[in-house]
Amino acid sequence: MKNNFQKIPLITSFLIFILFSAVLFLLYKGINVKNENAEAKAATLEGELNRREDLKSLNLTLRKLEDQLASLGTHFAKSSDVVPFLDTVERLAPLAGVRAEVNSVNTAGSNGVSNSELLVELRAEGSFQAVYKFLGLLENSPYELEFLSMDLHRVPTTEEGGETRVWEAIFRVRLLSFIPE
């Protein structure tokens, strides 16, 4: 009987050991699954935080470049918005001391003009120096222009003090920085 008494605690402790080992193994597996889930969520969170930082950086860069983008946009004329180009040309005339007017504007296939071109005919009147200065201002305008022709001639006029020399120039230019829509 003594022999049986010693076997029971041994078997009981062995069963308890197996039970605790199984519980420990299940807990270990559960912890590993939770760790994998946490690592995946941490990677997702880190990716999202990086994306947000990139967006903030991009927005900051865009805000810094906003003025430059607006300035760049002024170098191109859209077919729906030719008026700023014509206003620029008319603003240059007083700076040069000439009287200028736009004689014609041909766009979008009118009169043999291709869809990607804008032809403008300008007439400027003033002293020779003023007309020459106006030509220089047109060449240095923010728009890319190709001068197709220029007709420059003196217009005889008389005023009270005698004869004055007035020059008239007719410029035919193609706007190369034209964006058809």
Secondary structure in CASP SS format (residue, H / E / C, confidence):
PFRMAT SS
TARGET T0000
AUTHOR 0000-0000-0000
METHOD secondary structure of the structure
MODEL  1
M C 1.00
K H 1.00
N H 1.00
N H 1.00
F H 1.00
Q H 1.00
K H 1.00
I H 1.00
P H 1.00
L H 1.00
I H 1.00
T H 1.00
S H 1.00
F H 1.00
L H 1.00
I H 1.00
F H 1.00
I H 1.00
L H 1.00
F H 1.00
S H 1.00
A H 1.00
V H 1.00
L H 1.00
F H 1.00
L H 1.00
L H 1.00
Y H 1.00
K H 1.00
G H 1.00
I H 1.00
N H 1.00
V H 1.00
K H 1.00
N H 1.00
E H 1.00
N H 1.00
A H 1.00
E H 1.00
A H 1.00
K H 1.00
A H 1.00
A H 1.00
T H 1.00
L H 1.00
E H 1.00
G H 1.00
E H 1.00
L H 1.00
N H 1.00
R H 1.00
R H 1.00
E H 1.00
D H 1.00
L H 1.00
K H 1.00
S H 1.00
L H 1.00
N H 1.00
L H 1.00
T H 1.00
L H 1.00
R H 1.00
K H 1.00
L H 1.00
E H 1.00
D H 1.00
Q H 1.00
L H 1.00
A H 1.00
S H 1.00
L H 1.00
G H 1.00
T C 1.00
H C 1.00
F C 1.00
A E 1.00
K E 1.00
S C 1.00
S C 1.00
D E 1.00
V C 1.00
V H 1.00
P H 1.00
F H 1.00
L H 1.00
D H 1.00
T H 1.00
V H 1.00
E H 1.00
R H 1.00
L H 1.00
A H 1.00
P H 1.00
L H 1.00
A H 1.00
G C 1.00
V C 1.00
R E 1.00
A E 1.00
E E 1.00
V E 1.00
N E 1.00
S E 1.00
V E 1.00
N E 1.00
T E 1.00
A C 1.00
G C 1.00
S H 1.00
N H 1.00
G H 1.00
V C 1.00
S C 1.00
N C 1.00
S C 1.00
E C 1.00
L E 1.00
L E 1.00
V E 1.00
E E 1.00
L E 1.00
R E 1.00
A E 1.00
E E 1.00
G E 1.00
S C 1.00
F H 1.00
Q H 1.00
A H 1.00
V H 1.00
Y H 1.00
K H 1.00
F H 1.00
L H 1.00
G H 1.00
L H 1.00
L H 1.00
E H 1.00
N C 1.00
S C 1.00
P C 1.00
Y C 1.00
E C 1.00
L E 1.00
E E 1.00
F E 1.00
L E 1.00
S E 1.00
M E 1.00
D E 1.00
L E 1.00
H E 1.00
R E 1.00
V E 1.00
P E 1.00
T E 1.00
T E 1.00
E E 1.00
E C 1.00
G C 1.00
G E 1.00
E E 1.00
T E 1.00
R E 1.00
V E 1.00
W E 1.00
E E 1.00
A E 1.00
I E 1.00
F E 1.00
R E 1.00
V E 1.00
R E 1.00
L E 1.00
L C 1.00
S C 1.00
F E 1.00
I E 1.00
P C 1.00
E C 1.00
END
